[in-house]
């Protein structure tokens, strides 16, 4: 019987005050990891911290930082890694603004680059040396199915998330010999505030009700429902465990079977 234990491991989880990030943090804590929550809202972080299991003696904590302000975030995360070592890094941020190609400027792409690519690269590079010394490390990117099947209304996400997956594949090959795995989860439709916001925009644009849009999204998924954030937590806990030590350089779809591509 498989029993995931992350006792003795320390995880840093981005975007952990709500939604998928929070669900990941909860499940990692349930498996015994000590978790550092990272987000921009201290009030939400305090609330999320109270939900983490600590019955294995973990001392959870949080780090307040805004991914949208890259230069300030850079200084905060560098200071954090001067005094902290991490075994499990979960790169997760809020998504960039929706919109098609002709609605975006070069500056919009730069901001999305900082948000979705630059932060993940920086955090990964900062933690790799300590992971190498331990002979163990897990770098897990929270991404999107737009990497495989671009969404015309999410051009910034399409572009920058694909760049990160490509970079992560190269990184995985470089650090595999050191016991470090690098994997990406490609997110489908999950019941989160982000998806609800996008569905509300679609409802307003098409003139139909929010519920109709939501029902349509659910019907487009073979399992006939949206994903639950806790299910995301299960996937990340597996990728963070010893059971996934032979799995690296991958981009794993977590979408209820919605993707039409074979690979």
N, C-alpha and C positions, 0 to 999 in steps of 0.2 A: 504494500500500500504506500502510495506517495504521500509524504507528509512534509510540506515545505516549512523549513525552519531558517529564519534569517537572524537568529540570535547571535549577538556579537558583531553584527554589521551595522553600519551607520549610513543613512540615506539622506540625500538632499533632493527635495522635490519642488520643482517650480510650479507656479500657479496653483498652489496647494490650499488656498483658502476656500475654494468652492469647486463644484463640478467634477470633472474627470481627475484633476490634480488632487483634490481632496480625497476622492475615492481611492486613488493610488496610495496616498499617505496612510489612510486608515488600514488598508489591507497589508501594507508593509509592516505597520505597527502590530497588526494582528499576528503576523508571522514572526514577531520578535525583534524586528529591526528598531533601532533608535532613529527617529526621524527629525530632520530639520525642515520645517515648512518655509516656503519662500513665496512672498506675494507683496503687493503694494498696500493692502489694507490691513493695518494692525488690528483693528477691531475684529475683522473676519478671521484673521490668523489666531487671535486669542480664542475665539469661539471654536475654530477647527481644532486647535490644540487640545481643548477639553474633551473632544470626541475620540482621541487616540488612545488605544489600549496601552496600558503600562503595567500589566500584570506580570511581565517578565523582568521588571526592574529597570525598564528603559527610562531615560531622562530626555524627553522630547523638547524641542525648542523651535524658535522661528527667527526668520531674517526678513526684515522689511526692506523691500526694494521695488522700484518701478521699472519694468522691462522697457517701457516706452521712452525712458530717459536714459539712453545708453551710456553716456559718459559718466553720469552719477552712478548708474548701476555697476559699471566697470570698476569703479573705485571701491564700491561696497563689497563686491564679490571677490576682488583681489585681497582685500583686508580679511575677509572671512577665511580664505584658504591659507593665509599666513599662519593662522592659529588652529586650523581644523583639517582633519583628514576624512575623506568620504570613501566608502566602499561601493555605494550605489548612487549614481547620478541620474536623475530623471529630468531631461530637458523638456520643459513644458511651459509655454507662454500663452497669453491671449492671442487670438487671431488678428490679422491686419484687417483694415477696412475692406468691405466687399465692393465690387464694381468691375466693369469690363475694361478692356484694353484702352479704349479711347477716353475713358474717364480718369485715367491715372497719369501722373506726371513722373518725371525722372526722380523728383524728390520723394514721391510716394514709394518708389522702388527702394530708395536708399533707406527710408524709415523701416520698410518691411524687411530689408536685409539685416538691419541692426536687430530687429525684434526676433526674427525667426532663424537667422543663420549665425550672425556674429556672436550673439550671446551664447548659443550652444557650443560653438567652436571654442570660445574663450573658457567657458566653464570646464569643458572636456580637457583642454590642454592643461589647465591649472591642477586638475586632480590626477592626471595620468601617472606622474612620477611616484606619488605615494602608493597608487595602486600597483605599480610595477614592483615596488619594494615588498609589498605584501604577497605578490603573486596572485592577486585576486582583484577583479574590478568589473563593474557592470555599468555601462553607459546606455541608457535607454531614451530614445527620442519619441515624443508624442507628436505624431504628424497627421497626415490626412490622406484619404483615398484619392484626393485631387492629384497626388503624385502619379498615379497610374491612369486616372480618368479625369482630366482637367475639367473644371467647372467654369463656364464662360463668365460667370459673375464673381469669380474669386481668383482673378488673374494674379494678384500679388501672392496669394497663398500657393497657387499652382507653381509659380516660378521659384520662390524662395525655399519652399519645402522640398522641391525636387533637388535643388542645389545641396541641401543639407543631407539628403539621403545619399547622394553621390559622394560627398565628402566623408560621410560615415562609413561607406563601403571601403574607401581607401584607408581610413583609420583602422577599421577592423582587421584588415590584412596586416597592418603594421604592428599592432599590439597583441595579436592573438597568442603569440608565443609566450607572452608575459602573464597569461591567465586572465586577460581582460577581454570581455566580449562587448560588442557594439551592435545594437539592434534598434530598429525603428518599428513602431506600431502605426499602421495606416488606419486612421479612424474613419468609421462610417457614420451613420446617423445615430447619435446618442442623445438621450433626453437631458439636455443641458440648457443653460441660459443662452449660450452662444447660438445653438441651433434654433431655439425659440425666437431669438432676435432675427435671424435670417429668414425664418418662416413667416414672421410678422411682416418683414419687408416684402417678401414674395406675395403675401396676401394683399397688401396695399397696392402693389404694382399690378396685380392681375384682377383685382376687384372681387376676390372670393374671400370667404371667411378663414380665419386662422385655423379653425378646426378642420375645414376642408383640406387645407394645405397639409396639415399634420396627418390626416387620414391618408392622403395621397402618398406622403413620404413613407408611412408604415406599409402601405400596400405595395410599394416598389421594392421592398425588402423580402426576400424569400421566407424569412421567419415571421413576417407579417407584424412586426413591431419595431419600435426604436430600441436601441441598446440601453441598458441600465449602467450608470457609472461604476457600480460595484463590480460588474463583469469586466470592466477595463482594469480594475485593481487586481483581479485574479490573473489576468494575462501578464501584467507587469511583475507581479510577485513571482510568477513562474520564470520569467526571463531573468529576474534578479537572483534566482536560486542556483544551487549546484546542479539541479536537474537540467539546466539549460547551458551547461558548460561547453557543449559541442555545437551550439547554435550561435553563429555570429555572422555579421555582415548582411543580415537579412532585413527585409521590409515586410512585416507580417500584416496582412489585412485583418481587421477586426470590424466586420461590417454586416454580419448576419447573412452573408452570401450575396450582397447587393452588386458587387463588382462583376462586370461581364467579361473582363479579360481573363485569360487562362493563367497568366503569370503577372 
